[in-house]
Amino acid sequence: MLDETHPMLKPVVEILSAYVLPTPDVAKVKSRVKELHDTVALRNDPDLPFDPGNRLECRALAFTAPSFYGKSRSIREALKSLPPIVLPDGSHLEPKVLRFRCPSYASMSTFLNSLLRATGYPDGRDMPPGAALSRLMPALATRRYTALWLDEFQWALYPATSPGRSRQEEENAVWNTLSGILDSAQWPIPVVVSGLPSIVASINHDSLERQALRNRFDFESLTAMTLANSGDVTAIFTIYSGLVGVSVQVDTALEIEKRLIHAANYSLGLVLLLIKIAFARAAARDDKTVAIDDFKAAYAVKMNCRDEANPFAVDQWREIDPTLIMAQSAGERRPAPPAPSAKKKK
């Protein structure tokens, strides 16, 4: 049972992953991110020249959806396609984006120290949260980032550990840090956050501080697929077949496209992942032909399920509830903590 990281499959998966499908979500994310990014040129006083001290406070944009909906993929493409910002005097400011994936097992201290090191601050022992924050804000201002992307933001809001502080205090501290970045007197930075829908529940918490920050946020939810998108899946088959030189030979009565959408719980990201694994398996064989068994194996290896729960292994596939299987997957849970390093014997 091979997944997308296996050396036999990885080269083909990488070829398919390099092709970005022009989906409506990608177009929407690109438009919204560019709109946010362009606000860097806004001046606090329009009668004065643009400079670091005459910048309008920034806004934030949140993209939320369940796992495998393609949030990170869409945002990466949006950030890669950003054009230079046109300043009021006609000159241009090149995009400079800090991309940061929030640690899955962390405290507020780990979050701040990791973000600080992402700016290029020298690596070293973690500092207390206050000390890390006091260095983070100047580091962000000095490097003059034009956007900050916080991916998997739910892990920062709900840290695995919070030594000496309540979880609510940790959550408040993260939102306050975000507010400080948006309002920095030195160099305010537009912020993009992405993650699970729990982000929305957190910012909607009933407090005056959270309400003030909520007014600075715009929220976008990525859309789910429906079985009516089966024609789109067929189009993906055609595109991917041309990229890696395989063909798809599956009886139309098996409704493989609809099985894919249902098995992925209507998320495009997982649909694409299953297709990539299935196509990579076929590309590794002499016949270069994708069969239903390739999708069956791809689903089994990603979901670790028995045939009875595999939509590609049974006739009554519509009766399988994919959410029960996906709830067991790493995408919806906090990833397992790293194994402790073995201590050397004296």
Helices and strands as residue ranges (DSSP letters): H 10-18, H 24-38, G 39-41, G 52-54, E 60-64, H 71-80, E 85-86, E 92-93, E 97-101, H 108-118, H 129-143, E 147-151, H 154-157, H 167-183, E 191-195, H 198-203, H 208-214, E 217-221, G 227-229, H 230-244, E 247-248, G 252-254, H 256-263, H 268-283, E 289-290, H 292-303, G 307-309, G 317-319, H 322-326
